[in-house]
Amino acid sequence: MTFVLIDDLGTMEKISARLASIERKLATLGLAATAEKERDAMAQADIDALKAKVTANTDATNSAVSLIGTLAQLIRDNADDPVELRAIADQLEANSQSLGTAVTANTPQPPV
């Protein structure tokens, strides 16, 4: 290892100023990296929230599809029983109103 002896005060001041400049730049880079990590964490949280909403939406869609299929089969199974068909129709109407209310409540309004 070789050491260089610097006895010129002007050269020492230049080296000191350059080191200070490098330290400031490193500190700035450190802050930028921290800010980037924070943005990444926020973006991941947004993605996770969106995934949860998609899952809930998919579950609701699958439930509605299942309900419609079940009601269709009930109608076929009871085609010769008008009383039972009326009961199924009443049930369908009640479910329709609940589903419509839920869809309306959970549908975002378009931007104005």
C-alpha positions as CSV (number, residue, x, y, z in Angstrom):
1,M,0.0,0.0,0.0
2,T,1.4,3.4,-1.0
3,F,0.7,6.6,0.9
4,V,1.0,10.0,-0.6
5,L,2.0,12.9,1.7
6,I,0.2,16.1,0.8
7,D,1.6,19.1,2.4
8,D,-0.1,21.7,0.2
9,L,-3.0,23.3,2.1
10,G,-4.9,24.2,-1.2
11,T,-4.8,20.6,-2.4
12,M,-6.1,19.4,1.0
13,E,-9.0,21.9,0.8
14,K,-9.8,20.8,-2.7
15,I,-9.8,17.1,-1.6
16,S,-11.9,17.9,1.4
17,A,-14.4,19.9,-0.7
18,R,-14.6,17.0,-3.2
19,L,-15.2,14.5,-0.4
20,A,-17.9,16.7,1.0
21,S,-19.5,16.9,-2.4
22,I,-19.4,13.1,-2.8
23,E,-20.9,12.6,0.7
24,R,-23.8,15.0,-0.2
25,K,-24.5,13.1,-3.4
26,L,-24.4,9.8,-1.6
27,A,-26.9,11.1,1.0
28,T,-29.1,12.3,-1.8
29,L,-29.0,8.9,-3.5
30,G,-29.8,7.3,-0.1
31,L,-32.8,9.5,0.3
32,A,-33.9,8.8,-3.3
33,A,-33.6,5.0,-2.7
34,T,-35.6,5.3,0.5
35,A,-38.3,7.3,-1.3
36,E,-38.4,4.7,-4.1
37,K,-38.8,1.9,-1.6
38,E,-41.7,3.7,0.0
39,R,-43.4,4.3,-3.4
40,D,-42.9,0.6,-4.2
41,A,-44.5,-0.4,-0.9
42,M,-47.5,1.9,-1.6
43,A,-47.8,0.5,-5.1
44,Q,-47.8,-3.0,-3.7
45,A,-50.5,-2.1,-1.2
46,D,-52.6,-0.7,-4.0
47,I,-52.1,-3.8,-6.0
48,D,-53.0,-6.0,-3.1
49,A,-56.2,-4.0,-2.5
50,L,-57.1,-4.3,-6.1
51,K,-56.6,-8.1,-6.0
52,A,-58.9,-8.3,-3.0
53,K,-61.6,-6.3,-4.8
54,V,-61.2,-8.5,-7.9
55,T,-61.5,-11.6,-5.8
56,A,-64.6,-10.3,-4.0
57,N,-66.1,-9.3,-7.4
58,T,-65.4,-12.8,-8.8
59,D,-67.0,-14.4,-5.8
60,A,-70.1,-12.3,-6.2
61,T,-70.3,-13.0,-9.9
62,N,-69.9,-16.8,-9.3
63,S,-72.6,-16.6,-6.6
64,A,-75.0,-14.8,-9.0
65,V,-74.3,-17.4,-11.7
66,S,-74.9,-20.2,-9.3
67,L,-78.2,-18.6,-8.1
68,I,-79.4,-18.2,-11.7
69,G,-78.6,-21.8,-12.6
70,T,-80.3,-23.1,-9.4
71,L,-83.4,-21.0,-10.2
72,A,-83.5,-22.2,-13.8
73,Q,-83.4,-25.8,-12.6
74,L,-86.1,-25.2,-10.0
75,I,-88.4,-23.8,-12.7
76,R,-87.7,-26.8,-14.9
77,D,-88.4,-29.2,-12.0
78,N,-91.6,-27.5,-11.0
79,A,-93.0,-26.6,-14.5
80,D,-96.3,-28.5,-13.7
81,D,-96.8,-26.9,-10.3
82,P,-98.1,-23.3,-10.6
83,V,-98.1,-22.7,-6.8
84,E,-94.4,-23.7,-6.6
85,L,-93.6,-21.7,-9.7
86,R,-95.1,-18.6,-8.0
87,A,-93.1,-19.2,-4.9
88,I,-89.9,-19.5,-7.1
89,A,-90.9,-16.3,-8.9
90,D,-91.3,-14.5,-5.5
91,Q,-87.9,-15.8,-4.4
92,L,-86.4,-14.7,-7.7
93,E,-87.9,-11.2,-7.3
94,A,-86.6,-10.8,-3.8
95,N,-83.2,-12.0,-4.8
96,S,-83.2,-9.7,-7.8
97,Q,-84.0,-6.7,-5.6
98,S,-81.2,-7.6,-3.2
99,L,-78.7,-8.2,-6.0
100,G,-79.7,-4.9,-7.7
101,T,-79.2,-3.0,-4.5
102,A,-75.8,-4.6,-3.9
103,V,-74.6,-3.9,-7.5
104,T,-75.7,-0.3,-7.4
105,A,-74.1,0.2,-4.0
106,N,-70.8,-1.3,-5.1
107,T,-70.6,0.3,-8.6
108,P,-68.2,3.2,-8.8
109,Q,-69.7,6.3,-10.4
110,P,-68.0,7.5,-13.6
111,P,-65.9,10.6,-13.3
112,V,-67.7,13.8,-14.1
